[in-house]
Amino acid sequence: MSVERYPYLKAEDPEIYDLIQRQIEMEDTTLKMIASESYASTPVMEACGSIFTNKYCEGYPGARYYEGNEVVDDLENLAIARAKELFGCEHANVQPYSGSPANSAVYRALLQPGDKVMGVPVSDGGHLTHGWKVSFSGMDFQQVAYRPNQETGRLDMDEVREIALRERPKMIWAGMSAYPFKLDYAAFAEIAKEIDAYLVADIAHINSLIIAGVHPNPVPYCDVVTSTAHKMLRGPRAGFILSKVEDRYQAKYHAESKWNLAQRIDRAVFPTLQGGPHMHAVAGMAAAFKYAQTAEFKAYGEQIVKNAQALCAELEALGRSIAGGGTETHLLLLDFRKEEFTGKDAAKALAKCGIIANFNMVPGDTRSPFKTSGVRLGTPSLTSAGMKEPEMKKVAAWIDRVCKNIDNIDEVAPTIRAEIAEFCRGFKKPGIGD
Ligand SMILES: *Cc1c(COP(=O)(O)O)cnc(C)c1O
């Protein structure tokens, strides 16, 4: 870091200060390739560390349960207006504490406990909150599973339709945590319409690709869209919900309710599930939304995918297998099904060398979820650091070198780790180098 930050912590709580310095050092000198991470910008972190931490403001702008919220009302309205402009939606709620709470609010607003919800299992790239058994969503609702084809790694929309017609879920989730291809929201919308199901897109992983116009915007096709703010969007750890105002199935599923869709979502977030909103996080989110409107951000969104594709091509040229044979997103899945080592072995070896990723199931995986045959690699952090195609070549070469040396990783790790640290220091990261 070029500037001395955190002088008060340094003086008053050196233990926390030291931990911050260690984390900065780690994020500054490693290749951060966890697909759900990036670097929050300095303005975002300033907003998150601001006076808005102090304020209690249960309720919504103009209708709070505490006094003294004139400024906070302006802040929340600004965040909402920016979200609506960014995604072209009718309604936005910026209060969810994170992505999972946003998704639980959607269940509350749309369904009754016991209802069927269609989602992709975690083992196939879906999220916990899409009906997985250890999550509230799988305990209180019945998951109807659909998954990418085990051979092609892609969703087969005819198969999705067949399952939907057979099972008739009341809600369909479209959006995953480990899927490297674009989603066909129009096809999802047709299927949902055929069975009178709500369609909810979860864009936690890909929101910036949508903002950049690299991926289609699900808003016109969906009843509700949920997202996080902290992944590739580079905002604070928080969530938000976008929706239509009217519920097209009000008469069918919510005839007894006097609230429309937007009102039911707001009421689900507060007071059903949450108390006071985290306004410092809302301030950070608003700052992230503003930056997301810039041409620079659009270029970032485009480069994320170009980098993932360059990385894919380079790894394939080095003889590595990629699940599904490529990517249209920010992530790719290295496929180690034919290797003797597991995904977990590879992720641990990569981490020893300064490449931070996670082990992950791949389509057709026969190993357990605790070992797996894959590693998920994402490019948002590297792209945020300013890396482009030429750098992806170097990254691919390091990954390949680690894979070739899994059996003697402790011998080679110090050398590779030092090379990567020196390489990474040459790039300025948002929130660290700026
Ligand atoms: C990350 C993620 C979420 C939300 O996660 P939190 O960790 O609760 O913020 C929701 N859906 C998908 C698809 C995700 O990848």
The ligand as a Gaussian input file, in Angstrom:
#p B3LYP/6-31G(d) Opt

LIG

0 1
 C      -22.996000     -16.017000      -3.736000
 C      -24.345000     -16.389000      -4.153000
 C      -25.469000     -16.008000      -3.416000
 C      -25.438000     -15.263000      -2.106000
 O      -24.481000     -15.532000      -1.241000
 P      -24.151000     -14.789000       0.126000
 O      -22.870000     -15.431000       0.451000
 O      -25.255000     -15.093000       1.068000
 O      -24.056000     -13.315000      -0.141000
 C      -26.709000     -16.314000      -3.925000
 N      -26.835000     -16.956000      -5.090000
 C      -25.792000     -17.339000      -5.830000
 C      -26.020000     -18.022000      -7.135000
 C      -24.498000     -17.080000      -5.389000
 O      -23.461000     -17.492000      -6.099000

